[in-house]
Amino acid sequence: MEKALEKLGGKVPGGVDCPDLDSLEKAVSAQLIAQTDAITIKVQLPDREFARDLADALVDVLMEHNKEMNSAATRTAREYLEEQLEVSNA
């Protein structure tokens, strides 16, 4: 949530700093879509534009996180395979 708010400039509608992350977190729900790798994110807030922007920012943060995790997994696998190659060549 904090990263998503940073993407939005750290502001809630009206230019007021967000005083209560807990209430924003309660306004967000996420659900896996059966038999897919997709999720549905819903943000229910009085300001529809802010809710839309927050949902979009949350998706961006999730995609960045997944990309970082995939890169880390790929790096770990490559390092393991390089170690195994060294052992088999020794």
MARLUM-165347 format. One record per residue (C-alpha): residue in one letter; chain; y, z, x; residue number from 1. Coordinates in pm, 1 decimal, decimal comma. Each point is the difference from the previous one (the first is absolute). Example, Ala and Ser with C-alpha at 12.3 -4.5 7.8 and 13.67 -1.06 7.14 Angstrom:
BEGIN
<a A <-450,0 780,0 1230,0> 1>,
<s A <344,0 -66,0 137,0> 2>,
This chain:
BEGIN
<m A <0,0 0,0 0,0> 1>,
<e A <240,5 89,4 278,0> 2>,
<k A <-58,7 -333,2 173,9> 3>,
<a A <52,7 -185,8 -327,1> 4>,
<l A <327,7 185,0 -58,6> 5>,
<e A <107,8 -85,5 354,2> 6>,
<k A <-55,9 -367,6 -85,7> 7>,
<l A <232,3 50,5 -297,1> 8>,
<g A <265,2 161,1 216,5> 9>,
<g A <-108,6 355,7 -85,8> 10>,
<k A <197,1 -6,9 -322,5> 11>,
<v A <-84,6 33,0 -366,2> 12>,
<p A <212,5 -171,8 -265,4> 13>,
<g A <363,3 98,3 2,5> 14>,
<g A <3,0 40,5 377,2> 15>,
<v A <-115,7 360,8 -15,1> 16>,
<d A <-245,3 118,3 265,5> 17>,
<c A <-338,9 66,8 -150,8> 18>,
<p A <-11,5 374,3 -64,6> 19>,
<d A <-356,8 19,3 -123,6> 20>,
<l A <-277,0 -206,7 155,2> 21>,
<d A <-251,1 184,5 -215,8> 22>,
<s A <143,4 -143,3 -323,2> 23>,
<l A <-3,7 -351,5 148,7> 24>,
<e A <-361,2 43,2 111,4> 25>,
<k A <-92,8 109,3 -352,3> 26>,
<a A <159,7 -318,4 -136,6> 27>,
<v A <-238,3 -214,4 208,5> 28>,
<s A <-360,6 -77,3 -82,5> 29>,
<a A <-244,3 -222,4 183,2> 30>,
<q A <-334,2 -128,0 -118,1> 31>,
<l A <-270,9 -209,4 162,5> 32>,
<i A <-88,7 -317,5 -184,4> 33>,
<a A <-376,8 -2,9 -48,7> 34>,
<q A <-203,3 -226,7 227,0> 35>,
<t A <304,3 -112,2 199,3> 36>,
<d A <202,6 115,2 299,3> 37>,
<a A <311,8 5,9 -218,5> 38>,
<i A <188,6 295,2 -142,8> 39>,
<t A <250,2 43,1 -278,9> 40>,
<i A <309,1 206,9 72,4> 41>,
<k A <211,3 123,2 -291,8> 42>,
<v A <334,3 175,2 31,3> 43>,
<q A <139,8 148,6 -319,8> 44>,
<l A <365,9 93,1 32,6> 45>,
<p A <298,6 -33,1 -232,8> 46>,
<d A <164,7 -251,1 234,7> 47>,
<r A <-226,6 -304,4 -28,0> 48>,
<e A <155,4 -182,5 294,2> 49>,
<f A <-44,3 299,9 227,3> 50>,
<a A <-358,8 42,8 -124,4> 51>,
<r A <-69,2 -366,0 83,1> 52>,
<d A <162,0 28,7 343,2> 53>,
<l A <-190,3 319,7 75,7> 54>,
<a A <-330,5 -160,7 -103,6> 55>,
<d A <74,5 -300,1 222,6> 56>,
<a A <89,5 228,8 291,9> 57>,
<l A <-321,3 198,2 -48,7> 58>,
<v A <-201,2 -322,7 10,3> 59>,
<d A <180,1 -102,5 320,5> 60>,
<v A <-75,6 337,8 159,7> 61>,
<l A <-366,1 -23,1 -104,3> 62>,
<m A <-31,8 -350,7 141,7> 63>,
<e A <158,5 109,7 329,0> 64>,
<h A <-234,5 298,4 17,2> 65>,
<n A <-304,9 -220,0 -64,4> 66>,
<k A <113,7 -245,2 268,2> 67>,
<e A <38,7 284,5 251,2> 68>,
<m A <-343,3 140,2 -90,8> 69>,
<n A <-163,0 -342,6 33,6> 70>,
<s A <166,2 -53,3 337,9> 71>,
<a A <-121,8 337,9 119,4> 72>,
<a A <-354,6 -71,1 -118,5> 73>,
<t A <2,6 -339,7 169,4> 74>,
<r A <128,9 153,2 323,5> 75>,
<t A <-269,0 269,0 -9,2> 76>,
<a A <-273,3 -257,9 -62,2> 77>,
<r A <128,4 -220,8 282,9> 78>,
<e A <8,8 294,1 242,2> 79>,
<y A <-354,7 98,2 -99,1> 80>,
<l A <-128,6 -354,7 48,9> 81>,
<e A <174,7 -26,2 338,3> 82>,
<e A <-164,4 327,2 108,7> 83>,
<q A <-340,7 -124,8 -115,5> 84>,
<l A <50,3 -326,4 188,2> 85>,
<e A <87,3 190,8 317,1> 86>,
<v A <-310,9 218,8 -37,4> 87>,
<s A <-227,2 -300,3 -53,7> 88>,
<n A <153,0 -184,4 299,8> 89>,
<a A <-41,9 302,0 227,6> 90>,
